[in-house]
């Protein structure tokens, strides 16, 4: 499945934040007209992506949601935990 613009944006943002960009994976699926994006990163980078008091992941969600609104879409972003 081809990656959407929202998926590409999420992948770009995540790769710029983490220390292991090769471990960044973005999954996508569409359910009931809403794009569901699943982000997984290396367990060591989870704290960087979440940020202090969840501020970083909140900012990422805001950017992706803004891009989705401009494209006339709805989006839901989930941060997946990956065990090593």
Phi and psi in degrees as GROMACS dihedral restraints (atoms count N, CA, C in turn):
[ dihedral_restraints ]
;  ai    aj    ak    al  type     phi  dphi    fc
    3     4     5     6     1   -70.9    20    10
    4     5     6     7     1   140.3    20    10
    6     7     8     9     1   -75.0    20    10
    7     8     9    10     1   133.6    20    10
    9    10    11    12     1   -75.9    20    10
   10    11    12    13     1   168.4    20    10
   12    13    14    15     1   -62.0    20    10
   13    14    15    16     1   -35.7    20    10
   15    16    17    18     1   -65.7    20    10
   16    17    18    19     1   -40.8    20    10
   18    19    20    21     1   -63.8    20    10
   19    20    21    22     1   -40.8    20    10
   21    22    23    24     1   -64.7    20    10
   22    23    24    25     1   -40.7    20    10
   24    25    26    27     1   -62.7    20    10
   25    26    27    28     1   -47.0    20    10
   27    28    29    30     1   -60.7    20    10
   28    29    30    31     1   -44.5    20    10
   30    31    32    33     1   -61.5    20    10
   31    32    33    34     1   -43.9    20    10
   33    34    35    36     1   -60.6    20    10
   34    35    36    37     1   -48.6    20    10
   36    37    38    39     1   -60.7    20    10
   37    38    39    40     1   -45.4    20    10
   39    40    41    42     1   -64.9    20    10
   40    41    42    43     1   -43.2    20    10
   42    43    44    45     1   -64.9    20    10
   43    44    45    46     1   -29.0    20    10
   45    46    47    48     1   -75.5    20    10
   46    47    48    49     1   -20.3    20    10
   48    49    50    51     1   -92.4    20    10
   49    50    51    52     1   -40.6    20    10
   51    52    53    54     1   -80.9    20    10
   52    53    54    55     1   163.7    20    10
   54    55    56    57     1   -90.4    20    10
   55    56    57    58     1   -16.0    20    10
   57    58    59    60     1  -124.3    20    10
   58    59    60    61     1    78.1    20    10
   60    61    62    63     1   -63.5    20    10
   61    62    63    64     1   -23.9    20    10
   63    64    65    66     1   -68.5    20    10
   64    65    66    67     1   -19.9    20    10
   66    67    68    69     1   -85.6    20    10
   67    68    69    70     1    -6.9    20    10
   69    70    71    72     1   -72.3    20    10
   70    71    72    73     1   127.7    20    10
   72    73    74    75     1  -131.6    20    10
   73    74    75    76     1   134.9    20    10
   75    76    77    78     1  -121.3    20    10
   76    77    78    79     1   121.2    20    10
   78    79    80    81     1  -104.8    20    10
   79    80    81    82     1   149.4    20    10
   81    82    83    84     1  -136.7    20    10
   82    83    84    85     1   144.1    20    10
   84    85    86    87     1  -156.4    20    10
   85    86    87    88     1   154.4    20    10
   87    88    89    90     1  -112.1    20    10
   88    89    90    91     1   126.0    20    10
   90    91    92    93     1  -128.3    20    10
   91    92    93    94     1   123.6    20    10
   93    94    95    96     1    50.2    20    10
   94    95    96    97     1    41.9    20    10
   96    97    98    99     1    80.4    20    10
   97    98    99   100     1     1.9    20    10
   99   100   101   102     1  -111.8    20    10
  100   101   102   103     1   131.1    20    10
  102   103   104   105     1   -79.9    20    10
  103   104   105   106     1   124.8    20    10
  105   106   107   108     1  -104.4    20    10
  106   107   108   109     1   119.2    20    10
  108   109   110   111     1  -108.2    20    10
  109   110   111   112     1   130.5    20    10
  111   112   113   114     1  -115.4    20    10
  112   113   114   115     1   120.4    20    10
  114   115   116   117     1  -107.5    20    10
  115   116   117   118     1   128.3    20    10
  117   118   119   120     1  -128.6    20    10
  118   119   120   121     1   140.1    20    10
  120   121   122   123     1  -133.2    20    10
  121   122   123   124     1   170.0    20    10
  123   124   125   126     1   -58.9    20    10
  124   125   126   127     1   139.4    20    10
  126   127   128   129     1   -53.4    20    10
  127   128   129   130     1   -32.0    20    10
  129   130   131   132     1   -68.8    20    10
  130   131   132   133     1   -24.1    20    10
  132   133   134   135     1   -93.8    20    10
  133   134   135   136     1    -3.7    20    10
  135   136   137   138     1   -57.8    20    10
  136   137   138   139     1   -42.3    20    10
  138   139   140   141     1   -63.1    20    10
  139   140   141   142     1   -36.9    20    10
  141   142   143   144     1   -65.8    20    10
  142   143   144   145     1   -40.1    20    10
  144   145   146   147     1   -71.8    20    10
  145   146   147   148     1   -38.9    20    10
  147   148   149   150     1   -72.2    20    10
  148   149   150   151     1   -45.0    20    10
  150   151   152   153     1    78.4    20    10
  151   152   153   154     1   173.5    20    10
  153   154   155   156     1   -67.9    20    10
  154   155   156   157     1   124.2    20    10
  156   157   158   159     1    56.1    20    10
  157   158   159   160     1    25.8    20    10
  159   160   161   162     1    75.5    20    10
  160   161   162   163     1    16.2    20    10
  162   163   164   165     1   -68.3    20    10
  163   164   165   166     1   -38.5    20    10
  165   166   167   168     1   -68.2    20    10
  166   167   168   169     1   -48.1    20    10
  168   169   170   171     1   -65.5    20    10
  169   170   171   172     1   -32.4    20    10
  171   172   173   174     1   -65.3    20    10
  172   173   174   175     1   -41.2    20    10
  174   175   176   177     1   -66.6    20    10
  175   176   177   178     1   -40.2    20    10
  177   178   179   180     1   -62.3    20    10
  178   179   180   181     1   -44.6    20    10
  180   181   182   183     1   -60.6    20    10
  181   182   183   184     1   -40.9    20    10
  183   184   185   186     1   -63.0    20    10
  184   185   186   187     1   -44.2    20    10
  186   187   188   189     1   -63.8    20    10
  187   188   189   190     1   -44.5    20    10
  189   190   191   192     1   -66.9    20    10
  190   191   192   193     1   -40.2    20    10
  192   193   194   195     1   -65.4    20    10
  193   194   195   196     1   -39.5    20    10
  195   196   197   198     1   -62.3    20    10
  196   197   198   199     1   -43.8    20    10
  198   199   200   201     1   -63.6    20    10
  199   200   201   202     1   -37.7    20    10
  201   202   203   204     1   -66.2    20    10
  202   203   204   205     1   -42.5    20    10
  204   205   206   207     1   -62.6    20    10
  205   206   207   208     1   -42.1    20    10
  207   208   209   210     1   -62.4    20    10
  208   209   210   211     1   -30.8    20    10
  210   211   212   213     1   -88.7    20    10
  211   212   213   214     1    -1.2    20    10
  213   214   215   216     1    74.6    20    10
  214   215   216   217     1    31.5    20    10
  216   217   218   219     1  -124.0    20    10
  217   218   219   220     1   165.1    20    10
  219   220   221   222     1  -108.0    20    10
  220   221   222   223     1   146.7    20    10
  222   223   224   225     1  -139.7    20    10
  223   224   225   226     1   146.9    20    10
  225   226   227   228     1  -130.7    20    10
  226   227   228   229     1   125.6    20    10
  228   229   230   231     1  -112.1    20    10
  229   230   231   232     1   127.9    20    10
  231   232   233   234     1  -121.8    20    10
  232   233   234   235     1   133.1    20    10
  234   235   236   237     1   -95.7    20    10
  235   236   237   238     1   115.5    20    10
  237   238   239   240     1   -94.1    20    10
  238   239   240   241     1   139.7    20    10
  240   241   242   243     1   -87.3    20    10
  241   242   243   244     1   129.8    20    10
  243   244   245   246     1  -116.1    20    10
  244   245   246   247     1   127.1    20    10
  246   247   248   249     1   -90.2    20    10
  247   248   249   250     1   147.4    20    10
